[in-house]
Amino acid sequence: MNYLIRECQPDDIITVVDLCQKHAEFERATFNPVGKEEGLKKALFEEQPRLFCLVVENNKTIVGYASYTIDYSTWDAENFMYMDCLYLEEKVRGSGIGEAIIEKLKQIATAKNCINIQWQTPKFNERAIKFYHRIGGTGKDKVRFSLDL
């Protein structure tokens, strides 16, 4: 399968928001697209970006994305990459693109002096869990909380 992994550009944001909605549906989560385009543009393209995003093109159509931040670990006293999202359209899953994205993220994280990449996935996403174990990922049993403000 021919594909290209590249940095997200401002013209990609509408498609990324659409993929975010599909990702939320897949993870059985709520998603409200209102304000997302503007918010993502600001976070990704301001002078000091707070968020980074890769997109995957197949036949000039964006079929997936991965977003990440560079964070700091108190316990390790080192930088780490947090992969916030990794989503591929169903039609391209299982084609090696996910592994290629992880390899690209590993290169970026190494260049930014990160000690590891961290992420999470729902317990019911068995396919992703098998993939993450296959590429060498290890899991931690934790419960994630959020507090709406």
C-alpha positions in Angstrom: 0.0 0.0 0.0 1.3 3.4 -0.9 1.1 6.0 1.8 2.9 9.1 3.1 3.3 10.1 6.7 3.8 13.9 7.0 3.4 16.8 9.4 -0.1 18.2 9.6 -0.7 21.4 7.7 -3.3 24.1 8.3 -5.4 22.9 5.3 -5.6 19.4 6.9 -7.4 20.5 10.0 -10.9 20.0 8.7 -10.1 16.4 7.9 -8.3 15.9 11.2 -11.4 17.1 13.1 -13.5 14.6 11.1 -11.1 11.8 12.0 -11.2 12.9 15.6 -15.0 12.5 15.5 -14.6 9.0 14.0 -11.9 8.2 16.6 -14.2 9.3 19.4 -17.1 7.1 18.1 -14.7 4.2 17.8 -13.7 4.7 21.5 -17.3 5.1 22.5 -16.7 8.6 23.7 -18.6 11.9 23.1 -17.2 14.5 20.7 -18.5 17.9 20.0 -16.8 19.4 16.8 -17.7 23.0 17.7 -14.5 25.1 18.1 -12.2 22.2 17.4 -10.9 23.5 14.1 -9.9 26.8 15.6 -8.5 25.2 18.8 -6.4 22.7 16.9 -5.0 25.4 14.5 -4.0 27.5 17.5 -2.4 24.6 19.4 -0.6 23.2 16.3 0.5 26.3 14.5 1.2 29.0 17.1 4.8 30.2 17.5 5.4 27.8 20.4 3.1 24.8 19.5 1.5 22.9 22.4 0.5 20.0 20.2 2.1 18.2 17.2 0.3 16.1 14.6 1.3 13.7 11.8 -1.2 12.7 9.1 -1.2 9.7 6.8 -2.1 10.1 3.2 -3.2 7.3 0.9 -3.8 8.2 -2.7 -3.8 11.9 -1.7 -6.5 11.3 0.9 -5.8 11.6 4.6 -6.7 8.3 6.2 -5.2 8.7 9.7 -3.4 10.8 12.2 -1.3 10.7 15.3 -1.0 13.6 17.7 1.5 14.0 20.5 3.0 16.4 23.0 6.4 16.6 24.7 6.0 16.4 28.4 8.1 16.2 31.5 8.1 13.3 34.0 8.5 14.3 37.6 9.5 10.7 38.6 12.1 10.4 35.8 13.2 14.0 35.7 13.3 13.7 31.9 11.2 14.5 28.8 8.8 12.0 27.4 6.5 12.0 24.4 2.8 11.5 25.1 1.0 10.1 22.1 -2.5 11.5 22.6 -4.2 10.0 19.6 -3.4 7.4 16.9 -6.3 6.6 14.6 -6.4 5.0 11.2 -9.5 4.5 9.0 -10.6 0.9 9.0 -9.7 0.3 5.4 -6.0 0.9 6.0 -5.7 -0.9 9.4 -3.4 -4.0 9.3 -1.3 -2.6 6.4 1.8 -1.7 8.4 1.0 2.0 8.7 0.5 1.9 12.4 4.0 0.5 12.9 5.4 3.1 10.5 3.8 5.9 12.5 5.3 4.5 15.8 8.7 4.3 14.1 8.3 8.0 13.0 7.3 9.0 16.5 10.3 7.1 18.0 12.6 9.1 15.7 11.0 12.4 16.7 11.1 11.5 20.4 14.7 10.5 20.2 15.6 13.8 18.5 13.7 15.6 21.3 15.7 13.8 24.0 12.7 11.9 25.3 13.2 8.8 27.4 10.0 7.0 26.3 6.7 7.3 24.5 3.5 6.9 26.6 -0.1 6.5 25.5 -3.3 4.8 26.5 -6.1 2.9 24.8 -9.4 1.6 26.1 -9.4 -1.9 27.6 -12.0 -3.1 24.9 -9.7 -2.2 22.0 -8.1 -5.6 21.9 -6.7 -5.2 18.4 -4.8 -2.1 19.4 -3.6 -3.8 22.6 -2.2 -6.8 20.6 -0.5 -4.3 18.2 1.1 -2.4 21.1 2.4 -5.6 22.7 3.7 -6.8 19.4 5.8 -3.6 18.9 7.2 -3.9 22.4 4.8 -1.7 24.4 4.1 -2.5 28.0 0.9 -1.7 29.9 0.3 -0.3 33.3 -3.0 -0.9 35.2 -4.3 2.5 36.1 -7.6 4.2 36.1 -7.7 7.5 34.2 -9.8 10.3 35.7 -10.9 13.6 34.4 -12.5 16.6 36.2 -14.6 18.9 34.2 -14.0 22.6 34.8 
